[in-house]
Amino acid sequence: MNLPSLSVIVPNYNHARTLPVCLRALLAQSAPALEVIVIDDASTDDSVAVIEGFARQHPAIRFIRHEANRGVVAGMNHGLDLARGDFVLFAAADDEVLPGLFEKSLRLLAAHPGAGLCCAIGDWRQAERGLRWHMGVGMSPEPAFLDPARLVDLERTGRLFIASHTTVFHRERTRAAGGFAPALKWHCDWFVMHVLAFRHGICHVPESLGILNIRGASFHERGRRNPAEYRQLLGELLRRLNSPECADVVSRIRACGALYLFGGTVLRAVAGQPANRHFLTAAFLRKNLWHSFKLSVKRFVPAWLGNLYLRLAGFRVKDRKPGTH
C-alpha cells in the first residue's frame, strides 16, 4: 500500500537542549516524513546552530526562521500554511515520537480516508514529580476507525483522550476547520482535534507512540497559572463552540461532557452564563467534579502512591521492549 504523505511541523523557541532528541526521533521513523518544517521563533539560545546542523545532514528539514517572536500558535499556523503533505503532525521541540508512529498512523488513515485525524496512546512524563502515565488507554483493543457516535460513547465513560503529541491531522480538513485560533492559546489544538473528531471520526492506534514531557515552564503550564487569562480563554472556547460553524459538533460535545477536562474554571463559566448552561449535563458534572478532585489531591500525593494509583486505574500500559515496532 502506498502511504499518504506527511509533513511534520516543529515550532521552536529556545529549546536547543531538547531539539536533538526531538529531531532524531522524527527522522528515524520507519515511514519517513515528506518534510520536517522547523520554525524557529527568534530563539536567543543555540537553537539556530542546532537546526542548521541537522538541515545540512537531512534534506527533509525545511528551516523557517522568524525574525521576531510571534508565539507558538503563529508558528503552528505558519507551518500548516507551508505544509505540502496530505497529513500534518505538530511536534513540540521538547517531546519525542516513538518508533512506528508515522507508519502505523498513515497506514490506518489510508484505510479510512474519511477520518479527520489519527492518534495513539500518549506517554506523559512529569519528571519534576516523578510521575508517569498513559492517556488514550482503552479506546480500542486494536487499530480502528471510531465514528463520532462511538466517540460520544467513549467520552461518556471517560475513555476518550486524543493525545495531541501523537496526532496526525488531515491537512485540508484542519484548514477547513479554521486552523489554530490564537485566542485559544494552549487549548487551540484541543479545539481543532475535537471539532475534527466529532465531525469526521478518528483513527486510533492502541500503542504508546509518543512521549510528552510536562515542564513547569511550558506554554500550557505557564498560562494556566494566570486565572484571568484562563477564564478569558475558556470564554472564547465556549463562544466558538456555540457558533454556527460548530453546529454539527456541539450537540455531541454536550452529550458526552467533553468539557469536563477544563476543571473548575469551565464549570463556573458554564454555570454562570445562560448561553453556556446547555453544557451543564449530568455527564459533564460527574466527570468535572471527579477530575477537579483528582487534580487537587495530586499535589499532595507522593510520587510512589501516585504512580501506583495510575497503574491500578489503567493509566499505564506495558512498556515496549527496545527495538520493537
N, C-alpha and C positions, 0 to 999 in steps of 0.2 A: 504494500500500500504506500502510495506517495503521501507523505505527510504535508499538512499545510505549513506555511512559513510563519516564523515567529520573530518579532522584534522585541528586544529587551531594553528597558529604559531604566537607567541608574541615575537618579538625582543625587548630587553630592555637594556637601558643604563641610569642609574641614574634617573629612574622615580619612585622611591619608593613612592612618594607622590600621584601619579595618578594611580599606578598599582592596588590598591584595587578596585577602581571603575571599571576599565577595566576588571579585572578577575571576579568580582562578576557578571557583566553583561554577560560575556561569559558562566559562569557556571549556570546561571539562565534560559537559553534558554529552550523552551518547547520541542525541539528535541535536546537532549544532544550530544555534540561532542564526537567522539570516543576517542579523546585525545586533550589536550591543551598543546602544546610544548612551554615552556617559555625558551628563550635563553638569558641568561644574558651575556652582552658583557664587562665583567670585570668592573662592576659598582663600584664606590667608595662611594656610599651613603648606605642606609639601604635596598637596593633592595633585596639582598640575603636573609635577615631575613624575608622580606615580602613574597617572593616566597616560602621559606621553610615552613612558617606558613600556607600558602594556600595548599601546597602539602601534608602536614600532614593531612589535613581535606578532601582533594579531590583527590582520587586515579587517576582521569583522567589527572591530571597535571604531565607532564614529565619535570623535571628541568634539563636543559643543561647549564653548566657554562663554558664560555670561560676564560682561564687564562690570555689572553692578548686581548686588544681591537682590533677587526677585522672589525668593521663597520657594518652598518645596512644591506647592501646588502649581505654581507657574512653570516649574521645571517639568512636572508631570505632563501638563498640557502641551508644553513645547515639544516634549518627546512624542506625545500622541500625534501631534501635527506632522512631525518628521517621519514617523514610522511607516515602513513600506510592507511589513509583514501582514499576513491575514489575521494574526493574533498578536497581542502585546502582553508582556509581563513587566510589572514595575518592581524593581529590586532595590530595597534600601541598602545603602552603602555599608551598613554595619550588620546586615543579616547574611544568611548563607543558604543557597539552594542545595538540595541533596541529589545524589545521582539518580537519574531516571525521571526527574520531574518533567522535563520538556517532552521526551519521547512518549511517556505514558499519557500525559495530558493531550498532546496533539493527536495521538492515535485514537483516543476516545472522542475527541472533538470531531475528527474526520468521520467517525461512525455515526455521529449525532449532529449534523450540520445546523440544526435549529437552535442549539444551545447558546445561551448568552455568554457563558464562561465555563471554565473547569477549575476545580480546586481540589486540594488534597488535605490530609491531616497536617496540622501545623504543630511544630515542636517549639514551645515557648520556654524561654530561659530567663530567669531573674537572678543573675549572678550575685548581686548585692545582698540578696536574702537567702541564696542557696536553694531556690525553688525551681522546679521544672515540671511542666505538664504539657498535655497534648489537647488541642482543640479540633473539633470536627470528627471525633470518635463516635461511631455508632450510626452514622448517616446511611451507610450501605455496607453490606458484607463483602461486596465485590464491586469492581468498576461498573458504573451505571449512569444512565441519564435519569435525572429526577425532575419531573414536571412541576409546575407551580402548585398544583393541588397537593402533591406529595411533600413539597417543601413546607406548606402550611401545616400538614400533619406532623412533620418532624419538628418544626418550631414549637408547636403546642406542647410537645413532650420534652422540650429542651435539648433536642439532638441536632438542631441545625446550627452550624457555625461555618461561615465562609472565611477561611484563613487568608487574608489578603496577600501575605508573602508567598503563598503557593498558587495564587490565582492567575490564570491565563485568560485574558479578556478577548472577546470578539471585537476586533478593532472598529469596524463600521457600526456595530450596534452600540459600542461605547460612545462613539462620536454622536450617534443619533440620540443617545440619552443626555447629551449636553456636555460630555466630558466631565471634568472635575471642577466643582464650583469653589472658587477661592473663599467665598463666605463660609463654607463648611469646614475649612481648615483641615484639622487632623481626622475629621469624620467624612471627608469628601469621598474617600474610597468606599466606606460603608454604604453611603447613599447610592452610588452608582452600582455597586455589587448587588444590592437588594432590589433596585429597580430592574436590572437585567435578570436577576434570578426569578422574581415574581412575574416578570413579563414573558420571558423566554424559557425558563427552566435552566438547569445547570448539569454539567457532568461532574462526577466525583470519583476520585481515586482514593480508596481507603488505605493509604500508606502514608507514613510520616516522610514528607519530601521537602521540608523547608524549616530552617531554624530562624526564629525571631528572638532577638536579644532585647530585653526590656532594660532600658537605662534611664536613670533619673533625669538626665539632661536631654532626653529625646523630645522631638516636636510634640508628640502626644502627651507625654508626662508633664512637660512644662506648661502646656496650655490648660490642662485640667486643674492646675493649682490656682488658676485665676477664676473665681466663681462668676464674676460679672461677664467675663468673656465667654465662659462656658454656657451661661444662660442665654446669651445673645446667639451663640452658635446653634443651640438646640431649638431656639425660637425660629431661626431661619430654616432649619431642617424640617420642622413641623409645617411651616408655611409652604415649603416646596412639596411636601407630601400631600398637602391639601389642595394643591394647584391642579388645574385641568390637565396638565401634562402627565400627572401621575394618577389620573382617574382609573386607569386599568390595573394599578397595583395596590392602591391604598387600602382597598377592602381586604386584600389578602394580608397585608401587614397588620391591619387592625385585628383581623380574625385570630391571628396566632400570637399576638402580643409581642411582636419582634422588637418593639422599642424598649422593652424592659432593661436592655443592656446598659442604658444610659443612667440608671440609678435614680437616686432621689431627686436630682435636678430635673429630669424629664417628668417624673411623677408630679412635681409641683407645676411644671409648665402645662401638662395635660389637664390636671385638675383645676388650674387657675384660669384657664381661658375657654370660654364656651365653644369656640371654633374647634378646639382640640379634644373636647370631652368624649367624642365618639371613640377615641383610642382607649378610654378607661374601661376595659373589659375585665372579666374575671381572670382570663389567661394572663393579661398584662399585669394585673395587680399581684397575682400569685407569684409570678416569676420575678417581678421587680422587687418585691419585698424580700424574697429569699436571696436574691442576688445582692441587694444592699446589705443584708445581714452578713453574708459571707465576706463581702469586702471589708466591712467594719471589723470583723473578727480576725481577718487575715493579718492585720497589722500587729496583732499581739501574740500570734501563734508561732512557736519556734519552728525552724525550717524542717526538722525531722518529723514533727507532727503534721505540718502542712503537706509534706511530700507523702506521708502515709495516707492522709485523707484523699489526696489526689489520686493515688494508686487504687485505693479501695473504692472510690467513687467512679472509677472508669475513665479518669483523665490521663491515663498513661497507657501507652501501647508498648509492646516489646521492642527493644532496640534491634535494628537490623545488624547482622554481622558485617564487619568491614568487607567491602568488595562486592556485596550483594546488590542487586538492582531490582 
